[in-house]
Amino acid sequence: MKICTAEFPDEQNLYAKAMEGIAQHVSETNPDLLVLPEMPFAPWVFHADTYNEETWQHTVENHAHWLTQLSNMIPTPIITSRPITRDKKNLNEAFYMDHNRDIHCLHAKRYLPNDFPALERVWFHEGEPADAVFDIQGSKFGMQLCSEIMYTETPRKLAENDVDIIVQSRATGDHPRWRAASLLAASTAGAYVVGANRRSVDRDWFTGGSWAYSPEGELLAETSATVSFVTVELDLDRATNAKGEYPVTMYKHYNKLES
């Protein structure tokens, strides 16, 4: 499977140029899937400590508008997340958009930070745990949204369901904890990890860095301030083989004993 992971700008005036770059890249590399950061088309209003319904509605509509624009520019399926109101709950909902541009909900973000600039408990309701596996294009995917990456037991649970690829869409700074969590997730699950992050230009909140790690924790590719997207070819047999190797074999043994 060939996957493109991309940074996306924090500033809305840079969206159009970024989308043109992504469209050009995917036309040249023809990936099976595009991974984008957490809520890429949402202006980051979630730093405010007071909820505002008008701001929320504008954010939801803005995200839907730009997502439609991108989906009309490229044929590639997409995994990312979106702000949405469902059953009277405001959710950060991970989803898969297929070739037909139909949207398949994956899960809503469970673990919500309440630390500036991400006061998400003010704006969102909690979703379900991120330990489900989804069949996408014949491969088994797991999905973690930003702070969920810090819950290191999740990749272990995903490994029990033979996950092949874990997508980690986020909006973070450059603290080494994020890279460490991605590397640990890959090694713990015996799965590829494909992460995507947004990048700020006018402020220092979000620092980019989208990457792919092998099931053994090897860095396969990474974006930078000058390279906003990378495409990698993933050998899924490598993920299958990793399930029969340390440390996944140890987890499976003790999970059975302790269940």
C-alpha positions, 0 to 999 in steps of 0.5 A: 500500500502506498500512503502519502502523509502531509503537513497542513498550514495553520493559517487559512490564507495558506490553505489554497496553496497547500492544497495545490501542492498536495494535488500536484504531489498525489498526481505524481505519486498516485498514493492509495491514501492521503493522511492529513493532520487533525481537523486540518481545515478548522481555524484553531479556535479551541484555545479559547476558554469559553464556548461560543456556539456561533464560532463552533458553527462557523468552524464546522461549516468552514471545515466542510467547505474546504474538505469539499474543495480538496476532495474535488481536486484529488481522487485520493481517499483521505483519512483525517478528522473533522469537527461535527455535531452528532446527536447533540454532541460536539465531536472531533470525529476521525473519518475515511473518505473513499474514492466515491467521496463517501465519508465513513466515520471511524471514531470520535476523539476520546481523550481531550486535553485542557491545556493551552492552546488546546482547551478541547474539553470546553469545545468537545464531548468525549468520544469512544476509546480508540482501540477499534480496527477498521478494514480499509482497502483490504488492510486493518487500520487503527486511528489515534487523534493527537492526545490519544497518542499518549495512551500507549496501551492502545497500540497494544490493544490494536495489535490483538486485532492484527492492525497493519497501520495506525494513523496518528493525526495531530496538531502539536508542537515539537516536543520529543514526546510525540515522536517517542509515542509514534515510535513506541506505538509502531514497536508495540503494535508491530504495525506501521505508524503514519502521522500527520501534523499541522504547521503554524507560520504566524505563531509557534503552536504547531510545528509540523513533522509528518512521518512514517515508522516501520513496524520495528520503529524505523523512520521511513520518511518525514516532512519538514518546513521545506518538504510538506508531503512524503509518500511511502510504499508499505509492505504489509507482510512486514506488519504481519511478520512483526506480530510474530516477533518481540515484543508483540509476542510477549504482549499476546502471551500476557494478555491471555494470562491476564484476561 
